[in-house]
Amino acid sequence: MLIIGIEGARLQPHERDQLRHPAVAGVILFARNILDREQSQTLIQDIRASRDLPLLVCVDQEGGPVQRFRDGFAPLPALSGIGRLYDREPERALALAAEHAWLMAAPMRAIGVDISFAPVLDLARGNLAIGERAFHADPQACATLGIAYLRAMQAAGMRATGKHFPGHGSVQADSHHSEVIDRRPLAAIAEADIVPFAAAIATGVDALMMAHVVYPAVDELPAGYSERWIRHILRDELGFDGIIVSDDIAMVAAEGAGAVGRRVQLHLEAGCDVVLVCKPDQVDQALEAVPWDQLEQSRDRLLTLAGTPGPDWAQLQALPRYRDAIAALADLA
């Protein structure tokens, strides 16, 4: 039920113990965990060897400002550049969205990463946390580009995770650093921010990540803690049957729910399948809060996100498409 963060570039003994806990579904890697490709592959192998049951290895490898793997990896321009191109050359922009997705996902699969939490489906409407991570301000443009992106991710062997439902882009505040409140009525949110997510659901997106945003016209709780948003709107009304992931419980916008254990419980009670515990010093508290009676069912469901094998690193480097994708995206960097 938990995807956890680790401290550094090598597993520590206490982290091996945490990974053996049956409530842990996997690890999310950050820049603090990555020195270079060889070290990161060794770390990933070590994570997988820490227990017999499978573990998911996850990362945020979006491109632009959010690209954890950099040294030795192809640069990934921000998605906003694809959105700007879409206004001038929509067909070329769609092709580059697919190339970006492939160039992001294929190397991650080649080194053993299961999931990059992408694509961002928020609207580019000035949010401080989203910024150039989003494709476009227009809902339909964002939806069209997002569909091209997630399809190419899936073709590269990686499951796609749209974020941050129901939309983090239309208010300014950054949920990493403060409470975020979007006071619009549900109808306004549905006509704009939800459009790319609905399109992604219809296309077969594998997972969605919730926003730590309060929409008081819908529920006084942040969306990731809200049964109305998750069970009633996302599941029942939009028909999403994939995996629902919380955003990081260490973010300031998540703290209003109380202590770490309470945050975990509220996410799970609202309907999240997995909770992100990215700060290593919060992992033990989170583990104490998980409901044991749901572990087996949750584990089996989450393992559907593991993806399919792709070429290894040497094979990937030899592919003409690898070089062509780097060249095609260079103008957007």
Secondary structure, 3 states (H helix, E strand, C coil): CEEEECCCCCCCHHHHHHHCCCCEEEEEECHHHCCCHHHHHHHHHHHHHCCCCCCEEEECEEECCEECCCCCCCCCCCHHHHHHHHHHCHHHHHHHHHHHHHHHHHHHHHHCCCEECCCECCCCCCCCCCHHHCCCCCHHHHHHHHHHHHHHHHHCCCCCEEEEECCCCCCCCCCCCCCCECCCCHHHHHHCCHHHHHHHHHHCCCEEEECCCEECCCEEEEHHHCHHHHHHHHHHHCCCCCEEECCCCCCHHHHHHCCHHHHHHHHHHHCCCEEEECCHHHHHHHHHHCCHHHHHHHHHHHHHHHCCCCCCHHHHHHCHHHHHHHHHHHHHC
